[in-house]
Amino acid sequence: MPADYPKRNGHDPYLVACDRVMTDVMGVVRARGVLIGVDIDPVRAPLDFHQIQLTYGRRTRLVPVDHDIFMNAEFFRTLVLHQIESAIDELASSEGASES
């Protein structure tokens, strides 16, 4: 977790954004009905971008997200959630194909 984010009203904006992003991504995961593991910034990233790691079985996809988009709920939902949906669909279809 980056420590350089300023706190406002006792809340760390990065942690608030992480909670929001996790809620949004898990909503997509539940809607797809696939057991996908989700991790945000699994490796401490530079402050100018973040990573959302999606794991299904032994396969993993990283979705990079610009910091400003990550921190803005509307931008994130508009610009990133469709990428998350595509990555989930890709993971689920490729895992099934590799097991046959």
Contacts in CASP RR format, 6 or more apart in sequence:
PFRMAT RR
TARGET T0000
AUTHOR 0000-0000-0000
METHOD contacts of the structure
MODEL  1
MPADYPKRNGHDPYLVACDRVMTDVMGVVRARGVLIGVDIDPVRAPLDFH
QIQLTYGRRTRLVPVDHDIFMNAEFFRTLVLHQIESAIDELASSEGASES
1 14 0 8 1.000
1 15 0 8 1.000
1 18 0 8 1.000
1 41 0 8 1.000
1 44 0 8 1.000
2 14 0 8 1.000
2 41 0 8 1.000
2 44 0 8 1.000
2 47 0 8 1.000
4 47 0 8 1.000
5 12 0 8 1.000
5 13 0 8 1.000
5 14 0 8 1.000
6 13 0 8 1.000
7 13 0 8 1.000
13 71 0 8 1.000
14 71 0 8 1.000
17 70 0 8 1.000
17 71 0 8 1.000
18 40 0 8 1.000
18 41 0 8 1.000
20 73 0 8 1.000
20 76 0 8 1.000
21 40 0 8 1.000
21 52 0 8 1.000
21 70 0 8 1.000
21 76 0 8 1.000
22 38 0 8 1.000
22 40 0 8 1.000
24 76 0 8 1.000
24 77 0 8 1.000
24 81 0 8 1.000
25 38 0 8 1.000
25 52 0 8 1.000
25 81 0 8 1.000
25 84 0 8 1.000
26 38 0 8 1.000
28 81 0 8 1.000
28 84 0 8 1.000
28 85 0 8 1.000
28 88 0 8 1.000
29 36 0 8 1.000
29 37 0 8 1.000
29 38 0 8 1.000
29 88 0 8 1.000
32 85 0 8 1.000
32 88 0 8 1.000
32 89 0 8 1.000
32 92 0 8 1.000
34 56 0 8 1.000
34 88 0 8 1.000
34 91 0 8 1.000
34 92 0 8 1.000
35 56 0 8 1.000
36 54 0 8 1.000
36 55 0 8 1.000
36 56 0 8 1.000
36 88 0 8 1.000
36 91 0 8 1.000
36 92 0 8 1.000
37 53 0 8 1.000
37 54 0 8 1.000
37 55 0 8 1.000
37 56 0 8 1.000
38 52 0 8 1.000
38 53 0 8 1.000
38 54 0 8 1.000
38 55 0 8 1.000
39 52 0 8 1.000
39 53 0 8 1.000
39 55 0 8 1.000
40 50 0 8 1.000
40 51 0 8 1.000
40 52 0 8 1.000
40 53 0 8 1.000
41 50 0 8 1.000
41 51 0 8 1.000
42 51 0 8 1.000
42 53 0 8 1.000
43 51 0 8 1.000
45 51 0 8 1.000
47 67 0 8 1.000
48 66 0 8 1.000
48 67 0 8 1.000
49 64 0 8 1.000
49 65 0 8 1.000
49 66 0 8 1.000
49 67 0 8 1.000
49 70 0 8 1.000
50 64 0 8 1.000
50 65 0 8 1.000
50 67 0 8 1.000
50 70 0 8 1.000
51 62 0 8 1.000
51 63 0 8 1.000
51 64 0 8 1.000
51 65 0 8 1.000
52 62 0 8 1.000
52 63 0 8 1.000
52 65 0 8 1.000
52 80 0 8 1.000
52 84 0 8 1.000
53 60 0 8 1.000
53 61 0 8 1.000
53 62 0 8 1.000
53 63 0 8 1.000
54 60 0 8 1.000
54 61 0 8 1.000
54 62 0 8 1.000
54 63 0 8 1.000
54 84 0 8 1.000
54 87 0 8 1.000
54 88 0 8 1.000
54 91 0 8 1.000
55 91 0 8 1.000
56 88 0 8 1.000
56 91 0 8 1.000
56 92 0 8 1.000
56 95 0 8 1.000
57 95 0 8 1.000
58 95 0 8 1.000
59 91 0 8 1.000
59 94 0 8 1.000
59 95 0 8 1.000
59 98 0 8 1.000
61 87 0 8 1.000
61 90 0 8 1.000
61 91 0 8 1.000
63 80 0 8 1.000
63 83 0 8 1.000
63 84 0 8 1.000
63 87 0 8 1.000
65 76 0 8 1.000
65 80 0 8 1.000
68 75 0 8 1.000
69 75 0 8 1.000
69 76 0 8 1.000
69 79 0 8 1.000
69 80 0 8 1.000
70 76 0 8 1.000
70 80 0 8 1.000
END
